[in-house]
Amino acid sequence: MQEIIQPASRLQGSIRLPGDKSISHRYAMLASVADGVTTIRNYSSGADCHSTLGCVRTLGIPVELEGREVKVHGRGLRGYAAPAQDLDAGNSGSTIRMLSGLLAGQCFTSRLIGDESLSRRPMQRIMKPLEEMGAAIVARDGKFPPIEIHGAALRPLDYAMPVASAQVKSCVLLAGLLAEGRTTVREPAKTRDHTEVALREFGVEVESGAGWASVTGPARLEARELTVPGDLSSAAFFLVAAALLPGSELVLEGVGLNPTRAALIDFLVAAGVQIAILDIQMKHGEPVGDLRVRGSRLKGGVIEKGLAAALIDEIPVLAILGAASDEGLIVKDAAELRVKETDRIDTVAHNLRNMGVAIETAADGFHVPGKQSFQGATVNSYGDHRIAMAFAVAGLAAGGPVTIEGSEAASVSFPEFWSTLRDIAG
Ligand code: S3P
């Protein structure tokens, strides 16, 4: 499918975003091993989070779905049934990596598969700690999906992650729920802590400090009634788009502002974006607020070191901001971009060049000089949701129409993206 984006002069209105993708995955997985029925409201409408629900169902856990409300009938940590078929994670790295933690401690074998993109993404990062805990894992070429997990009685582990990854941290903590004793994960840079926050909501004691978190198994999780905040990473597209278009005034309601994700807001403010946080409340341990953004004069910025890990999902759309800013955008220490749904350094560079925008790439980042303009062009999502949406933002600020091939990719995290954009672009 394709979408044609016409240049726009401003974005206006007030919108609610789909439920946060990271939090939705975690609530669904934890609910599936809790005792009793968990209700999750504002569950992400994205295909990725529905892949998680599909896997949980294949594991014999009843899941009722009505609009954005999900009821998961958990049966405790050992309530899964040996799956009669492969568990299909679709495009979702979070599903395959985090669920593997729960599967490693079961007394059965399961096989996780994914689509073409997921089948090229590295799995050694979860295989290593899970094997150290006692599970046996067979992967294609020793590192890619499909992965076959032979569950075992797990030993606790103290694991220092070589890459900063919330998916790996979560995988090990979830496996730790099933291990006898204390499991600790140490991270080289701060990553999102939704798993730690959600585990506490489900009644599990999580100890944590600067750069580490521990759980003690075997744990017991209690069913809960939960509401997922709006997705800040989805908000990023609208925050940047509104900032780029001078007359904009847009309100995003009920957005999750967890401090481990909100580096985005700090970065945008430092880059010159006029953002106000209108109201902030705590919901299930997660801060949630309304954001107002206005058309802004953009300075640009540098993303490096720990900030690269904190902004990893937003870097594609920040590249668009960089090109339109005064000073441009430099990204370093972000080699992880190369192993996302696409190699996002290459896909960003390819599309920007198609739009007449200069970019220099490196192994771990790129430099987009400032004061550039976007030309009308045809670009491609390459099957990557965040690339599709980032280039829709570039299209709004372009000198002519921009055709986005493969626009359906947006539905991986945000199926309503195109209609929402039409509503607020007028
Ligand atoms: C996620 C962690 C990040 C992020 C992904 C969601 C999560 O991946 O890119 O979109 O929910 O834990 P990594 O753990 O691979 O950095």
Residues whose N, C-alpha, C, O or C-beta is under 5 A from the ligand:
A	BS01	S3P	S22 S94 A164 S165 A166 Q167 V168 I312 D313
